[in-house]
Each structure stands twice: as C-alpha cells, then as structure tokens.
Amino acid sequence: MNTFIKAISYYLPEKILTNEDLAQEFPEWTVEKIASKIGVNQRHIAEKNQTAADLGVNAAEKLFTEHNIDKNSVDFLLFCTQSPDYFLPTSACIMQNKLNLPTTCGALDFNLGCSGYVYGLSLAKGLIVSGIAKNVLLITAETYTKHLHPKDKGNRTIFGDAAAATLISTDGFAEIGNFALGTDGKGAENLIVKTGAFREKNAKNDLTFDENKFPKSSDFLFMDGGEIFNFTAKAVPELVDETLKINNLQQKNIDLFVFHQANKFMINFLRKQLKIDKEKFFVFMENVGNTVSCTIPIALYEAQKQGVLKGNALLVGFGVGYSWGGTVLNSY
C-alpha cells in the first residue's frame, strides 16, 4: 500500500528572542557574528508554563483548520519529543483528549531529536502498510530552550522552540519512499542532559565554565560541538548514499534536498561536501532557529508554500543519540 504526506502545519510560540537580545546579554557576541555563523536572526521561545505538548496541540489544531481535516478520521497519534510533560502518562494520551480525537485512536510517544521526523514518517508508514491505521497524525514538538543554561550563549543562539503536525495517509501530495536509518549509541554523551531521569535523578549542581566562559553542567544540555560536527561529516554523506540506493535513485534525480536545519555553518559544509547545487538545497531557519525534530516539517511546509517542493525530495535527519535517518518524497 502506498503512503503519502497529506498535509503539514506548524506552530511557533509567541515569545521571540532576537540576536539583538542575545548581544545585549553577551556583548562579546555581535548581531552580525551570530547571523553569519549560525544563520539565525531570531528564534521563538516557549513560555515558562508552556510545554511541548501544548505546542503540539496548537500545531494539530492549526492542521485541522488550515487543511479542513476531520479529527474523527485520525486513527493513530505519534508524538515525538525529548521534553515531555511527565515521565508518565504518555503525552500523546493527554493530547488525544485535548484534541478530542476518537477513543479508538492509538497514541504513543517516542523520544528522538533531530532524526525524529524521518523516524516518525517510517513509523507512520509501517502502521499504514500493515493495515493498523489509515490516517496517522505525526506531531513533533520541542522546548529545548528549557534544557539550556541561561549563560549558554552558544546553544541559545542555535535552538528555538516549535511544533509541527503532519497527516500521513493513503493519499496526499507526496508519496513516502523507502528509509535508511542508523544508530550509534557510542556518541550518547556528546549531546546529553545527564540528570533528571532515573539513571541520575537528582540535580548535581556541578556548574563550571570553560576558558571561553561556556557553561558545563550535568543539569542542563551539554553539546560537544566538535564531536557532533565530526559525526555529522561522516554519517550524513553515507546516509545520503544509502537513501539514494534504497530508493533506486542517483543524486542527479533529486530535485530538492531538505536536511535537518542544524545551523548555517554545518549544513553549508554538508552541501559543499556533497556537491549539491544551492538552488536544490532548501534552507529555512533564519527566523525560527534549530527546532530539533521540527526543522524538516517546517522546511517542507515552506518549500511547498514557495512552490519548490516538486519531484523527488531527499529528507535527511541526524543528531542526538547518535541517530540518523533518510527517505525520499515524490511530490506530484
């Protein structure tokens, strides 16, 4: 059975953090430096009492309204986040109730970061092909900014909060192809929040600062930028090759490349490494930042809006875990 993306919408919280705001907090970081290196001018930030599930509900409601979708047609809800409301119950169950979806609807959370959207498409396709569901609502939502230390000038320039809702069905505007997926847990400690869950439940209060005044703490998000870059530089070209191979395509057959929008420097490096023409490489992060599992669906929405999502689009997600995934969409 063929599986398609039928509709996409996304939601951004109202609060905005601009480069000017960050430059005031960190005078050593100029507005121009942040924009040129990171490729982001502003990012949206969830309010203190606003959770990823709240953002996800807003994105789904927007999807239903924007695309005239009957809620009763949804028979499975997948929710991807690394900032859940609770350890239990599952956020997807709470969202089913808030969205007033049928009680015959299956619902589950899965915990993935920047590869989460591609993995979510693979799960949704599996549910449809197996006959378990006909219409799967995939919601990705993150409030990574809640994981960041206030003095973390590096990561605060990169990450923004957002949610995206995608309806995967037996018909739609883009057919979902085959998947290449991968994992290397050896890199787990290079992008991690160590405390809070049951391995190390209690806060360690072990904050230190390096020679560049970047904070390091077990109680907040830690990212080893150098190691993440090295992983990406190796894994992504191999992932692109495998994704093309499994879909019986060559790079010349791809009309649009939609990569996880990590930051300007990294994705430009990958584009040049893979010898991808600028015209075929879609970038949309200037006013939203790195929204983790939401970057690809946001980019797809904007690409469709701009009329450039045509033919074969290669999707590539990569990041925390380490985890990576790729697939091809064929848009009609």
Protein Blocks (a to p, Z undefined) as FASTA:
>chain_A
ZZddfbdcddddfbdcdfklmmmmmmmlcfklmmmmnopabdcdddfklcfklmmmmmmm
mmmmmnopafklpcbdcdddfbdfbfbdcfklmmmmmnopafkbccdddddfklmmmmmm
mmmmmmmmnomambdcddddddfklmpcfklmmlmmmpccddddddddfbdjbdcddddd
dddfklmmmoccfbhpamlmbafklaccdfkopacdfkbccddfklmmmmmmmmmmmmmm
mmmmmnopafklpmbdcdddfbfmlmmmmmmmnopafklmccdfklnopnhjmmmmmmmm
mmmmnopagcjaddddddehiacdddddddZZ
